[in-house]
Amino acid sequence: MKPQARLPQPGGALTVGRWLHDELQRRGYNLSQRGGGRRAFADESGIPQATVSRLLRDDGGADPATLGKVAQALNVPLTPLLVLAGIIPEAEVERPTSISTDEALAALGITRPAHKAAVMSMVNALLDETPERGGTSK
């Protein structure tokens, strides 16, 4: 199983190349000149090896289509990469809002008190990770 991706966080000195370099190394790609990691990622992502090298050097190639291939190959959302590359401003990214349990249940159409209690009972059972209740421990 591949490690969970670390999404780029805007607002700092991080660049697309630095993020990609760190993410590929974290996933086990050997990015040294003769390590084969650049070629392997190029083959897996469908991005030419020269473009991968330019991305890693922050020397071009960070266009939306290429970043889309990077996002798909690494199974990460595209939006943070577009923000990191300066293609879309961070201010235009819609942030998720948190909602209450009652709002979530209402959005699902669950409004009857007995049904709400049943759903919450099931959710709590799924979240309970104690082995004696049939869950799994971490």
Contact map, one row per residue, 1 for C-alpha under 8 A:
111000000000000000000000000000000000000000000000000000000000000000000000000000000000000000000000000000000000000000000000000000000000000000
111100000000000000000000001000000000000000000000000000000000000000000000000000000000000000000000000000000000000000000000000000000000000000
111110000000000000000000001000000000000000000000000000000000000000000000000000000000000000000000000000000000000000000000000000000000000000
011111000000000000000000000000000000000000000000000000000000000000000000000000000000000000000000000000000000000000000000000000000000000000
001111100000000000000010000000000000000000000000000000000000000000000000011100000000000000000000000000000000000000000000000000000000000000
000111110000000000000010000000000000000000000000000000000000000000000000000000000000000000000000000000000000000000000000000000000000000000
000011111000000000000000000000000000000000000000000000000000000000000000000100010000000000000000000000000000000000000000000000000000000000
000001111100010000100000000000000000000000000000000000000000000000000000000000011001000000000000000000000000000000000000000000000000000000
000000111111010000000000000000000000000000000000000000000000000000000000000000010001000000000000000000000000000000000000000000000000000000
000000011111010000000000000000000000000000000000000000000000000000000000000000010011000001000000000000000000000000000000000000000000000000
000000001111110000000000000000000000000000000000000000000000000000000000000000000000000000000000000000000000000000000000000000000000000000
000000001111110000000000000000000000000000000000000000000000000000000000000000000000000000000000000000000000000000000000000000000000000000
000000000011111000000000000000000000000000000000000000000000000000000000000000000000000000000000000000000000000000000000000000000000000000
000000011111111101100000000000000000000000000000000000000000000000000000000000000001000000000000000000000000000000000000000000000000000000
000000000000111111100000000000000000000000000000000000000100000000000000000000000001100000000000000000000000000000000000000000000000000000
000000000000011111110000000000000000000000000000000000110100010000000000000000001001100000000000000000000000000000000000000000000000000000
000000000000001111111000000000000000000000000000000000111100000000000000000000000000000000000000000000000000000000000000000000000000000000
000000000000011111111100000000000000000000000000000000011100000000000000000000000000000000000000000000000000000000000000000000000000000000
000000010000011111111110000000000000000000000000000000000000000000000000000000000000000000000000000000000000000000000000000000000000000000
000000000000000111111111000000000000000000000000000000110000000000000000000000000000000000000000000000000000000000000000000000000000000000
000000000000000011111111100000100000000000000000000000010000000000000000000000000000000000000000000000000000000000000000000000000000000000
000000000000000001111111110000000000000000000000000000000000000000000000000000000000000000000000000000000000000000000000000000000000000000
000011000000000000111111111000000000000000000000000000000000000000000000000000000000000000000000000000000000000000000000000000000000000000
000000000000000000011111111110100000000000000000000000000000000000000000000000000000000000000000000000000000000000000000000000000000000000
000000000000000000001111111111100000000000000000000000000000000000000000000000000000000000000000000000000000000000000000000000000000000000
000000000000000000000111111110000000000000000000000000000000000000000000000000000000000000000000000000000000000000000000000000000000000000
011000000000000000000011111110000000000000000000000000000000000000000000000000000000000000000000000000000000000000000000000000000000000000
000000000000000000000001111111000000000000000000000000000000000000000000000000000000000000000000000000000000000000000000000000000000000000
000000000000000000000001111111100011110110000000000000000000000000000000000000000000000000000000000000000000000000000000000000000000000000
000000000000000000000000100111110011110000000000000000000000000000000000000000000000000000000000000000000000000000000000000000000000000000
000000000000000000001001100011111111110000000000000000000000000000000000000000000000000000000000000000000000000000000000000000000000000000
000000000000000000000000000001111111100000000000000000000000000000000000000000000000000000000000000000000000000000000000000000000000000000
000000000000000000000000000000111111000000000000000000000000000000000000000000000000000000000000000000000000000000000000000000000000000000
000000000000000000000000000000111111000000000000000000000000000000000000000000000000000000000000000000000000000000000000000000000000000000
000000000000000000000000000011111111110000000000000000000000000000000000000000000000000000000000000000000000000000000000000000000000000000
000000000000000000000000000011111111111100000000000000000000000000000000000000000000000000000000000000000000000000000000000000000000000000
000000000000000000000000000011110011111110000000000000000000000000000000000000000000000000000000000000000000000000000000000000000000000000
000000000000000000000000000011100011111111000000100110000000000000000000000000000000000000000000000000000000000000000000000000000000000000
000000000000000000000000000000000001111111100000100000000000000000000000000000000000000000000000000000000000000000000000000000000000000000
000000000000000000000000000010000001111111110000000000000000000000000000000000000000000000000000000000000000000000000000000000000000000000
000000000000000000000000000010000000111111111000000100000000000000000000000000000000000000000000000000000000000000000000000000000000000000
000000000000000000000000000000000000011111111111100100000000000000000000000000000000000000000000000000000000000000000000000000000000000000
000000000000000000000000000000000000001111111111100000000000000000000000000000000000000000000000000000000000000000000000000000000000000000
000000000000000000000000000000000000000111111100000000000000000000000000100000000000000000000000000000000000000000000000000000000000000000
000000000000000000000000000000000000000011111110000000000000000000001101100000000000000000000000000000000000000000000000000000000000000000
000000000000000000000000000000000000000001111111000000000000000000001000000000000000000000000000000000000000000000000000000000000000000000
000000000000000000000000000000000000000001101111101100000000000001001000000000000000000000000000000000000000000000000000000000000000000000
000000000000000000000000000000000000000001100111111100000000000000000000000000000000000000000000000000000000000000000000000000000000000000
000000000000000000000000000000000000011001100011111110000000000000000000000000000000000000000000000000000000000000000000000000000000000000
000000000000000000000000000000000000000000000001111111000000000000000000000000000000000000000000000000000000000000000000000000000000000000
000000000000000000000000000000000000000000000011111111100001100000000000000000000000000000000000000000000000000000000000000000000000000000
000000000000000000000000000000000000010011000011111111110000100000000000000000000000000000000000000000000000000000000000000000000000000000
000000000000000000000000000000000000010000000000111111111000000000000000000000000000000000000000000000000000000000000000000000000000000000
000000000000000000000000000000000000000000000000011111111111100000000000000000000000000000000000000000000000000000000000000000000000000000
000000000000000110010000000000000000000000000000001111111111110000000000000000000000000000000000000000000000000000000000000000000000000000
000000000000000111011000000000000000000000000000000111111110000000000000000000000000000000000000000000000000000000000000000000000000000000
000000000000000011000000000000000000000000000000000011111110000000000000000000000000000000000000000000000000000000000000000000000000000000
000000000000001111000000000000000000000000000000000001111111010000000000000000000000000000000000000000000000000000000000000000000000000000
000000000000000000000000000000000000000000000000000001111111100000000000000000000000000000000000000000000000000000000000000000000000000000
000000000000000000000000000000000000000000000000001001100111111000000000000000000000000000000000000000000000000000000000000000000000000000
000000000000000000000000000000000000000000000000001101100011111001000000000000000000000000000000000000000000000000000000000000000000000000
000000000000000100000000000000000000000000000000000000100101111101100000000000000000100000000000000000000000000000000000000000000000000000
000000000000000000000000000000000000000000000000000000000001111111100000000000000000001000000000000000000000000000000000000000000000000000
000000000000000000000000000000000000000000000000000000000000011111110000000000000100001000000000000000000000000000000000000000000000000000
000000000000000000000000000000000000000000000000000000000000001111111000000000000000000000000000000000000000000000000000000000000000000000
000000000000000000000000000000000000000000000010000000000000111111111100000000000000000000000000000000000000000000000000000000000000000000
000000000000000000000000000000000000000000000000000000000000011111111110000001001100000000000000000000000000000000000000000000000000000000
000000000000000000000000000000000000000000000000000000000000000111111111000001000000000000000000000000000000000000000000000000000000000000
000000000000000000000000000000000000000000001110000000000000000011111111100000000000000000000000000000000000000000000000000000000000000000
000000000000000000000000000000000000000000001000000000000000000001111111110000000000000000000000000000000000000000000000000000000000000000
000000000000000000000000000000000000000000000000000000000000000000111111111111001000000000000000000000000000000000000000000000000000000000
000000000000000000000000000000000000000000001000000000000000000000011111111111000000000000000000000000000000000000000000000000000000000000
000000000000000000000000000000000000000000011000000000000000000000001111111000000000000000000000000000000000000000000000000000000000000000
000010000000000000000000000000000000000000000000000000000000000000000111111100000000000000000000000000000000000000000000000000000000000000
000010000000000000000000000000000000000000000000000000000000000000000011111110000000000000000000000000000000000000000000000000000000000000
000010100000000000000000000000000000000000000000000000000000000000000011011111000000000000000000000000000000000000000000000000000000000000
000000000000000000000000000000000000000000000000000000000000000000000011001111111000000000000000000000000000000000000000000000000000000000
000000000000000000000000000000000000000000000000000000000000000000110011000111111100000000000000000000000000000000000000000000000000000000
000000000000000000000000000000000000000000000000000000000000000000000000000011111110000000001000000000000000000000000000000000000000000000
000000111100000000000000000000000000000000000000000000000000000000000000000011111111000000000000000000000000000000000000000000000000000000
000000010000000100000000000000000000000000000000000000000000000000100010000011111111100000000000000000000000000000000000000000000000000000
000000000000000000000000000000000000000000000000000000000000000100100000000001111111111100000000000000000000000000000000000000000000000000
000000000100000000000000000000000000000000000000000000000000000000000000000000111111111111000000000000000000000000000000000000000000000000
000000011100011100000000000000000000000000000000000000000000000000000000000000011111111000000000000000000000000000000000000000000000000000
000000000000001100000000000000000000000000000000000000000000010000000000000000001111111100000000000000000000000000000000000000000000000000
000000000000000000000000000000000000000000000000000000000000000000000000000000000111111110000000000000000000000000000000000000000000000000
000000000000000000000000000000000000000000000000000000000000001100000000000000000111111110000000000000000000000000000000000000000000000000
000000000000000000000000000000000000000000000000000000000000000000000000000000000110111111010000000000000000000000000000000000000000000000
000000000000000000000000000000000000000000000000000000000000000000000000000000000010011111111000000000000000000000000000000000000000000000
000000000100000000000000000000000000000000000000000000000000000000000000000000000010000111111000000000000000000000000000000000000000000000
000000000000000000000000000000000000000000000000000000000000000000000000000000000000000011111100000000000000000000000000000000000000000000
000000000000000000000000000000000000000000000000000000000000000000000000000000000000000111111100000000000000000000000000000000000000000000
000000000000000000000000000000000000000000000000000000000000000000000000000000100000000011111110000000000000000000000000000000000000000000
000000000000000000000000000000000000000000000000000000000000000000000000000000000000000000111111000000000000000000000000000000000000000000
000000000000000000000000000000000000000000000000000000000000000000000000000000000000000000001111100000000000000000000000000000000000000000
000000000000000000000000000000000000000000000000000000000000000000000000000000000000000000000111110000000000000000000000000000000000000000
000000000000000000000000000000000000000000000000000000000000000000000000000000000000000000000011111000000000000000000000000000000000000000
000000000000000000000000000000000000000000000000000000000000000000000000000000000000000000000001111100000000000000000000000000000000000000
000000000000000000000000000000000000000000000000000000000000000000000000000000000000000000000000111110110000000000000000000000000000000000
000000000000000000000000000000000000000000000000000000000000000000000000000000000000000000000000011111110000000000000000000000000000000000
000000000000000000000000000000000000000000000000000000000000000000000000000000000000000000000000001111111000000000000000000000000000000000
000000000000000000000000000000000000000000000000000000000000000000000000000000000000000000000000000111111100000000000000000000000000000000
000000000000000000000000000000000000000000000000000000000000000000000000000000000000000000000000001111111110000000000000000000000000000000
000000000000000000000000000000000000000000000000000000000000000000000000000000000000000000000000001111111111000000000000000000000000000000
000000000000000000000000000000000000000000000000000000000000000000000000000000000000000000000000000011111111111000010000000000000000000000
000000000000000000000000000000000000000000000000000000000000000000000000000000000000000000000000000001111111111000000000000000000000000000
000000000000000000000000000000000000000000000000000000000000000000000000000000000000000000000000000000111111110000000000000000000000000000
000000000000000000000000000000000000000000000000000000000000000000000000000000000000000000000000000000011111110000000000000000000000000000
000000000000000000000000000000000000000000000000000000000000000000000000000000000000000000000000000000001111111000000000000000000000000000
000000000000000000000000000000000000000000000000000000000000000000000000000000000000000000000000000000001111111100110000000000000000000000
000000000000000000000000000000000000000000000000000000000000000000000000000000000000000000000000000000001100111110110000000000000000000000
000000000000000000000000000000000000000000000000000000000000000000000000000000000000000000000000000000000000011111110000000000000000000000
000000000000000000000000000000000000000000000000000000000000000000000000000000000000000000000000000000000000001111111000000000000000000000
000000000000000000000000000000000000000000000000000000000000000000000000000000000000000000000000000000000000000111111100000000000000000000
000000000000000000000000000000000000000000000000000000000000000000000000000000000000000000000000000000000000011111111110000000000000000000
000000000000000000000000000000000000000000000000000000000000000000000000000000000000000000000000000000001000011111111111000000000000000000
000000000000000000000000000000000000000000000000000000000000000000000000000000000000000000000000000000000000000011111111100000000000000000
000000000000000000000000000000000000000000000000000000000000000000000000000000000000000000000000000000000000000001111111110000000000000000
000000000000000000000000000000000000000000000000000000000000000000000000000000000000000000000000000000000000000000111111111000000000000000
000000000000000000000000000000000000000000000000000000000000000000000000000000000000000000000000000000000000000000011111111100000000000000
000000000000000000000000000000000000000000000000000000000000000000000000000000000000000000000000000000000000000000001111111110000000000000
000000000000000000000000000000000000000000000000000000000000000000000000000000000000000000000000000000000000000000000111111111000000000000
000000000000000000000000000000000000000000000000000000000000000000000000000000000000000000000000000000000000000000000011111111100000000000
000000000000000000000000000000000000000000000000000000000000000000000000000000000000000000000000000000000000000000000001111111110000000000
000000000000000000000000000000000000000000000000000000000000000000000000000000000000000000000000000000000000000000000000111111110000000000
000000000000000000000000000000000000000000000000000000000000000000000000000000000000000000000000000000000000000000000000011111111000001000
000000000000000000000000000000000000000000000000000000000000000000000000000000000000000000000000000000000000000000000000001111111000000000
000000000000000000000000000000000000000000000000000000000000000000000000000000000000000000000000000000000000000000000000000111111100101000
000000000000000000000000000000000000000000000000000000000000000000000000000000000000000000000000000000000000000000000000000001111110111111
000000000000000000000000000000000000000000000000000000000000000000000000000000000000000000000000000000000000000000000000000000011111111110
000000000000000000000000000000000000000000000000000000000000000000000000000000000000000000000000000000000000000000000000000000001111111110
000000000000000000000000000000000000000000000000000000000000000000000000000000000000000000000000000000000000000000000000000000000111111000
000000000000000000000000000000000000000000000000000000000000000000000000000000000000000000000000000000000000000000000000000000011111111000
000000000000000000000000000000000000000000000000000000000000000000000000000000000000000000000000000000000000000000000000000000001111111100
000000000000000000000000000000000000000000000000000000000000000000000000000000000000000000000000000000000000000000000000000001011111111110
000000000000000000000000000000000000000000000000000000000000000000000000000000000000000000000000000000000000000000000000000000001110011111
000000000000000000000000000000000000000000000000000000000000000000000000000000000000000000000000000000000000000000000000000000001110001111
000000000000000000000000000000000000000000000000000000000000000000000000000000000000000000000000000000000000000000000000000000001000000111
